[in-house]
Each structure stands twice: as C-alpha cells, then as structure tokens.
Amino acid sequence: MAQTARETRKKKVIETLNKARSMELQAIHQYMNQHYNLDNSDYGDLALKMKLIAIDEMRHSEMFAERIKELDGEPTTEPAEKSVKGQKVEIVFPFDAKLEDDTIDQYNQFLAICRDNGDSISAKLFETIIDEEQIHFTYFGNVAQHIADLGTTYLAQKAGTPSAT
C-alpha cells in the first residue's frame, strides 16, 4: 500500500528528529567524558558545569524521543559520532563551542524541515532546544576565550574547586 502524503511528511519529521536525537546522544557522551577528565584533573568548577550541560543534553534527547514516540516512530539509540577522548583542558572548550555552533546551525535546518512538513509542534521543540544550545555555545565560547586570554592564570583559579552537584 502506498504511503499518503501525510505519512510521507510524518516519516521525514521522524527521521529529522532521530538525527537530532543522535546528535544529543553524541553530546552526552562527549560532555560526560570531558566532565570525568576535568574532575580527575581537579578542575571541579569546570567539571560541574560540564556535567550540568550534559544533563541538559540528556533532557533534549528525551524530548526528541518523546516526540518521536508521539509520531509512532522508534527513537534511535546510536550517537551521531564517537566521542573524542583525552582532550587537554585548553582544547575542550573551543571544541565544544564549535560542536554547539554546528548543532545550532543544523537544528535551524531541522526546524525548517519540520515546518515544511506541517509539524509545528516539532518545530517549536527545535526552537526551545536551539535557545538552550545557544546558552551552551556562549558558555563554552566564554571559557575558551578566558583560557586563550589568561591561560594558566585562569586555569589556576579553577584548579582545586569543588565539583559536587
């Protein structure tokens, strides 16, 4: 039996939501790995914020999964890419700022796909998550700039801070 135009549009939205979910799963893995390494290197304050951002990404992942299920789809469990491990603290924050910037760009495209396929609910979900990803991008960019400008002075200030949530 041939799919109706509506079923075809719905399928396209589910595929788009699953791409976003896989990106969130990648971010969770990446940020939790960085959290562990920052905590292990005694940069507690930076580790704590990284963990909280990873938890935001977990929430985003679940929001996408819930919407996929509402559309009778099956949420992916595969991250978009493997995590990059063993990064030095000087690399972590510019790397993550780029990851968030790329995510914002992609999610804006995904938002347009949802609108083009008549799904304003999924489009609104992307709008909400884009706003939160922008906050992450700004934080990562600011820390990267502090490290670039102040170097070891900034990192020395962060060393030995608590990481307990």
PASEBA-1860 file (N, C-alpha, C; in nm, 3 decimals):
! residues 165
1> MAQTARET> 0.084/-0.119/0.000/0.000/0.000/0.000/0.088/0.126/0.000 ~ 0.061/0.217/-0.087/0.141/0.340/-0.099/0.115/0.433/0.019 ~ 0.222/0.503/0.058/0.208/0.598/0.167/0.133/0.722/0.119 ~ 0.053/0.777/0.208/-0.013/0.903/0.177/0.089/1.016/0.192 ~ 0.055/1.130/0.140/0.143/1.247/0.151/0.168/1.281/0.298 ~ 0.066/1.269/0.379/0.080/1.299/0.522/0.175/1.200/0.589 ~ 0.163/1.071/0.557/0.252/0.970/0.614/0.396/0.995/0.571 ~ 0.416/1.037/0.448/0.550/1.067/0.397/0.610/1.185/0.473
9> RKKKVIET> 0.529/1.289/0.495/0.577/1.405/0.571/0.612/1.366/0.715 ~ 0.526/1.286/0.776/0.549/1.241/0.914/0.679/1.160/0.923 ~ 0.703/1.075/0.826/0.824/0.994/0.823/0.947/1.084/0.814 ~ 0.940/1.188/0.733/1.051/1.282/0.718/1.080/1.352/0.851 ~ 0.975/1.390/0.923/0.993/1.456/1.053/1.056/1.359/1.153 ~ 1.011/1.235/1.155/1.068/1.135/1.246/1.216/1.116/1.216 ~ 1.252/1.106/1.089/1.393/1.093/1.051/1.474/1.212/1.101 ~ 1.418/1.330/1.087/1.485/1.453/1.130/1.501/1.454/1.282
17> LNKARSME> 1.396/1.418/1.353/1.403/1.412/1.499/1.507/1.310/1.545 ~ 1.515/1.199/1.475/1.614/1.096/1.511/1.757/1.144/1.483 ~ 1.777/1.221/1.378/1.910/1.278/1.354/1.948/1.370/1.470 ~ 1.853/1.451/1.514/1.879/1.541/1.627/1.905/1.461/1.755 ~ 1.827/1.356/1.775/1.848/1.273/1.895/1.988/1.212/1.893 ~ 2.034/1.164/1.778/2.167/1.105/1.771/2.275/1.210/1.799 ~ 2.250/1.334/1.760/2.344/1.442/1.791/2.347/1.469/1.942 ~ 2.232/1.464/2.005/2.225/1.482/2.150/2.296/1.368/2.223
25> LQAIHQYM> 2.279/1.246/2.174/2.346/1.131/2.236/2.498/1.148/2.224 ~ 2.544/1.197/2.111/2.687/1.223/2.096/2.733/1.328/2.197 ~ 2.657/1.435/2.210/2.694/1.542/2.304/2.698/1.490/2.447 ~ 2.603/1.406/2.484/2.602/1.349/2.619/2.731/1.272/2.643 ~ 2.765/1.183/2.552/2.887/1.102/2.566/3.010/1.193/2.573 ~ 3.017/1.291/2.483/3.132/1.382/2.478/3.146/1.460/2.608 ~ 3.037/1.520/2.652/3.044/1.608/2.769/3.065/1.530/2.898 ~ 3.009/1.411/2.908/3.033/1.331/3.028/3.179/1.285/3.033
33> NQHYNLDN> 3.236/1.246/2.920/3.378/1.210/2.917/3.463/1.329/2.959 ~ 3.430/1.447/2.910/3.504/1.566/2.947/3.484/1.599/3.095 ~ 3.363/1.581/3.144/3.335/1.603/3.286/3.426/1.516/3.372 ~ 3.435/1.386/3.340/3.519/1.296/3.418/3.665/1.341/3.414 ~ 3.712/1.379/3.297/3.853/1.420/3.284/3.880/1.552/3.355 ~ 3.789/1.646/3.345/3.807/1.773/3.416/3.805/1.751/3.566 ~ 3.714/1.667/3.612/3.706/1.638/3.756/3.834/1.568/3.802 ~ 3.881/1.474/3.724/4.002/1.399/3.757/4.126/1.491/3.758
41> SDYGDLAL> 4.123/1.597/3.677/4.233/1.694/3.672/4.216/1.804/3.775 ~ 4.114/1.792/3.860/4.088/1.884/3.972/4.037/2.021/3.928 ~ 3.971/2.026/3.811/3.904/2.148/3.768/3.755/2.134/3.800 ~ 3.725/2.130/3.928/3.591/2.100/3.976/3.482/2.190/3.922 ~ 3.507/2.320/3.923/3.406/2.414/3.877/3.373/2.391/3.729 ~ 3.476/2.369/3.648/3.455/2.342/3.506/3.387/2.207/3.486 ~ 3.427/2.107/3.567/3.366/1.974/3.559/3.218/1.979/3.595 ~ 3.186/2.053/3.699/3.046/2.065/3.742/2.959/2.124/3.631
49> KMKLIAID> 3.005/2.232/3.571/2.926/2.296/3.464/2.912/2.202/3.345 ~ 3.020/2.128/3.313/3.014/2.033/3.202/2.910/1.925/3.230 ~ 2.906/1.877/3.353/2.808/1.775/3.391/2.665/1.829/3.376 ~ 2.644/1.951/3.420/2.510/2.010/3.411/2.467/2.029/3.266 ~ 2.562/2.065/3.179/2.530/2.078/3.037/2.499/1.942/2.977 ~ 2.573/1.839/3.018/2.544/1.703/2.972/2.403/1.661/3.013 ~ 2.364/1.700/3.132/2.228/1.668/3.179/2.124/1.742/3.094 ~ 2.153/1.867/3.056/2.065/1.939/2.962/2.051/1.860/2.833
57> EMRHSEMF> 2.162/1.808/2.783/2.159/1.732/2.658/2.079/1.603/2.676 ~ 2.087/1.542/2.793/2.005/1.423/2.821/1.856/1.457/2.814 ~ 1.823/1.572/2.869/1.684/1.617/2.865/1.639/1.642/2.721 ~ 1.726/1.703/2.642/1.695/1.726/2.500/1.673/1.593/2.428 ~ 1.761/1.499/2.454/1.750/1.367/2.392/1.615/1.302/2.424 ~ 1.574/1.314/2.548/1.445/1.258/2.589/1.328/1.333/2.526 ~ 1.340/1.464/2.513/1.233/1.542/2.449/1.215/1.498/2.304 ~ 1.327/1.476/2.234/1.318/1.428/2.097/1.258/1.287/2.093
65> AERIKELD> 1.300/1.201/2.185/1.247/1.063/2.189/1.097/1.064/2.214 ~ 1.052/1.146/2.307/0.909/1.154/2.336/0.829/1.200/2.214 ~ 0.883/1.298/2.142/0.813/1.347/2.022/0.811/1.239/1.914 ~ 0.922/1.167/1.899/0.928/1.058/1.802/0.821/0.953/1.835 ~ 0.809/0.918/1.962/0.709/0.818/2.003/0.567/0.871/1.979 ~ 0.544/1.000/2.003/0.413/1.059/1.975/0.376/1.045/1.828 ~ 0.478/1.044/1.742/0.456/1.031/1.597/0.461/0.885/1.552 ~ 0.461/0.792/1.649/0.465/0.648/1.624/0.596/0.602/1.561
73> GEPTTEPA> 0.704/0.671/1.594/0.836/0.631/1.547/0.914/0.561/1.656 ~ 1.032/0.516/1.622/1.121/0.448/1.716/1.247/0.532/1.734 ~ 1.271/0.583/1.856/1.390/0.667/1.880/1.520/0.589/1.862 ~ 1.615/0.652/1.797/1.747/0.592/1.781/1.819/0.587/1.916 ~ 1.912/0.493/1.928/1.996/0.483/2.047/2.143/0.502/2.011 ~ 2.169/0.538/1.885/2.307/0.550/1.836/2.351/0.696/1.831 ~ 2.467/0.727/1.892/2.521/0.862/1.879/2.561/0.891/1.734 ~ 2.558/1.016/1.697/2.593/1.058/1.561/2.738/1.024/1.528
81> EKSVKGQK> 2.825/1.040/1.625/2.968/1.013/1.607/3.025/0.963/1.739 ~ 3.146/0.911/1.734/3.214/0.869/1.856/3.267/0.991/1.930 ~ 3.281/0.977/2.061/3.339/1.083/2.142/3.487/1.095/2.115 ~ 3.536/1.217/2.127/3.680/1.242/2.121/3.728/1.241/2.265 ~ 3.822/1.153/2.294/3.868/1.136/2.432/4.008/1.191/2.450 ~ 4.042/1.215/2.577/4.178/1.256/2.613/4.214/1.398/2.574 ~ 4.116/1.486/2.561/4.144/1.624/2.523/4.204/1.701/2.641 ~ 4.300/1.788/2.614/4.354/1.876/2.716/4.252/1.986/2.742
89> VEIVFPFD> 4.255/2.041/2.861/4.156/2.141/2.901/4.155/2.260/2.803 ~ 4.269/2.295/2.746/4.277/2.407/2.653/4.201/2.379/2.523 ~ 4.179/2.253/2.492/4.112/2.212/2.368/3.962/2.192/2.389 ~ 3.923/2.150/2.509/3.784/2.112/2.538/3.684/2.221/2.500 ~ 3.707/2.342/2.546/3.605/2.445/2.534/3.590/2.502/2.393 ~ 3.698/2.526/2.318/3.676/2.565/2.178/3.614/2.451/2.097 ~ 3.650/2.327/2.128/3.593/2.211/2.060/3.442/2.206/2.084 ~ 3.402/2.224/2.210/3.260/2.218/2.243/3.183/2.338/2.188
97> AKLEDDTI> 3.246/2.455/2.184/3.179/2.572/2.126/3.148/2.545/1.979 ~ 3.243/2.483/1.908/3.219/2.450/1.767/3.108/2.346/1.755 ~ 3.109/2.246/1.843/3.005/2.143/1.842/2.866/2.207/1.859 ~ 2.855/2.299/1.954/2.727/2.365/1.979/2.688/2.457/1.862 ~ 2.785/2.527/1.806/2.757/2.615/1.693/2.707/2.534/1.574 ~ 2.772/2.421/1.547/2.728/2.333/1.438/2.588/2.277/1.467 ~ 2.562/2.246/1.593/2.430/2.193/1.632/2.322/2.298/1.609 ~ 2.348/2.420/1.649/2.250/2.527/1.629/2.220/2.544/1.481
105> DQYNQFLA> 2.323/2.544/1.399/2.303/2.556/1.254/2.217/2.440/1.202 ~ 2.252/2.319/1.241/2.179/2.200/1.194/2.034/2.203/1.244 ~ 2.015/2.240/1.370/1.879/2.241/1.426/1.792/2.346/1.359 ~ 1.851/2.457/1.316/1.773/2.555/1.241/1.726/2.495/1.108 ~ 1.811/2.416/1.046/1.770/2.346/0.924/1.662/2.242/0.954 ~ 1.678/2.171/1.065/1.578/2.071/1.104/1.444/2.136/1.136 ~ 1.449/2.253/1.199/1.326/2.329/1.229/1.253/2.359/1.099 ~ 1.326/2.402/0.997/1.265/2.433/0.867/1.204/2.308/0.804
113> ICRDNGDS> 1.269/2.194/0.818/1.214/2.068/0.766/1.081/2.037/0.834 ~ 1.076/2.056/0.965/0.951/2.030/1.038/0.840/2.123/0.990 ~ 0.872/2.250/0.975/0.770/2.345/0.926/0.726/2.309/0.785 ~ 0.823/2.277/0.700/0.791/2.243/0.560/0.704/2.118/0.550 ~ 0.711/2.033/0.652/0.632/1.910/0.653/0.510/1.920/0.743 ~ 0.474/2.042/0.780/0.349/2.067/0.852/0.347/2.027/0.997 ~ 0.464/2.020/1.064/0.469/1.980/1.205/0.518/2.096/1.290 ~ 0.426/2.181/1.330/0.461/2.298/1.411/0.502/2.259/1.553
121> ISAKLFET> 0.454/2.147/1.602/0.491/2.103/1.738/0.639/2.068/1.741 ~ 0.687/1.990/1.644/0.829/1.956/1.638/0.913/2.081/1.610 ~ 0.863/2.171/1.527/0.935/2.296/1.501/0.951/2.376/1.629 ~ 0.846/2.383/1.709/0.852/2.455/1.836/0.952/2.389/1.931 ~ 0.958/2.256/1.929/1.055/2.183/2.011/1.197/2.225/1.971 ~ 1.224/2.233/1.842/1.356/2.277/1.797/1.384/2.421/1.840 ~ 1.285/2.508/1.834/1.305/2.647/1.879/1.350/2.651/2.024 ~ 1.282/2.573/2.108/1.314/2.569/2.251/1.456/2.517/2.273
129> IIDEEQIH> 1.490/2.410/2.207/1.622/2.349/2.226/1.732/2.436/2.167 ~ 1.707/2.502/2.057/1.806/2.594/2.000/1.841/2.703/2.101 ~ 1.741/2.756/2.170/1.766/2.859/2.272/1.862/2.806/2.379 ~ 1.842/2.683/2.421/1.929/2.624/2.524/2.068/2.593/2.470 ~ 2.076/2.549/2.346/2.206/2.523/2.285/2.286/2.653/2.271 ~ 2.216/2.762/2.248/2.283/2.893/2.239/2.348/2.928/2.372 ~ 2.282/2.898/2.482/2.340/2.922/2.615/2.467/2.840/2.633 ~ 2.464/2.713/2.590/2.583/2.627/2.598/2.695/2.684/2.511
137> FTYFGNVA> 2.661/2.724/2.390/2.761/2.781/2.298/2.828/2.903/2.361 ~ 2.749/2.991/2.419/2.803/3.112/2.481/2.896/3.077/2.597 ~ 2.854/2.983/2.682/2.939/2.942/2.794/3.072/2.885/2.745 ~ 3.066/2.789/2.653/3.189/2.727/2.603/3.279/2.830/2.536 ~ 3.220/2.919/2.459/3.297/3.025/2.394/3.363/3.119/2.494 ~ 3.290/3.154/2.599/3.345/3.242/2.702/3.463/3.177/2.774 ~ 3.447/3.050/2.814/3.557/2.980/2.882/3.676/2.966/2.788 ~ 3.651/2.931/2.663/3.761/2.921/2.566/3.836/3.054/2.555
145> QHIADLGT> 3.760/3.163/2.554/3.824/3.295/2.544/3.903/3.329/2.670 ~ 3.849/3.294/2.787/3.923/3.317/2.913/4.054/3.240/2.913 ~ 4.049/3.115/2.868/4.171/3.033/2.863/4.269/3.093/2.762 ~ 4.219/3.138/2.647/4.307/3.198/2.546/4.369/3.328/2.597 ~ 4.291/3.410/2.666/4.339/3.540/2.714/4.426/3.528/2.838 ~ 4.386/3.442/2.932/4.451/3.439/3.063/4.536/3.314/3.087 ~ 4.517/3.213/3.004/4.598/3.092/3.011/4.599/3.026/3.147 ~ 4.720/2.999/3.196/4.735/2.925/3.321/4.682/3.003/3.442
153> TYLAQKAG> 4.676/3.134/3.433/4.621/3.213/3.543/4.474/3.177/3.564 ~ 4.399/3.169/3.455/4.257/3.131/3.463/4.243/2.988/3.512 ~ 4.321/2.898/3.456/4.312/2.757/3.494/4.354/2.737/3.640 ~ 4.453/2.813/3.687/4.494/2.802/3.827/4.380/2.845/3.921 ~ 4.303/2.943/3.877/4.188/2.988/3.957/4.082/2.878/3.967 ~ 4.069/2.797/3.863/3.968/2.689/3.859/4.017/2.561/3.926 ~ 4.148/2.545/3.938/4.204/2.423/3.998/4.168/2.415/4.146 ~ 4.132/2.296/4.189/4.100/2.273/4.329/3.962/2.315/4.372
161> TPSAT> 3.877/2.354/4.277/3.740/2.392/4.312/3.653/2.265/4.322 ~ 3.547/2.271/4.402/3.464/2.151/4.418/3.378/2.123/4.295 ~ 3.350/1.994/4.273/3.269/1.956/4.157/3.137/1.892/4.198 ~ 3.108/1.884/4.325/2.986/1.819/4.370/2.864/1.896/4.324 ~ 2.763/1.819/4.275/2.639/1.883/4.232/2.539/1.878/4.346
END
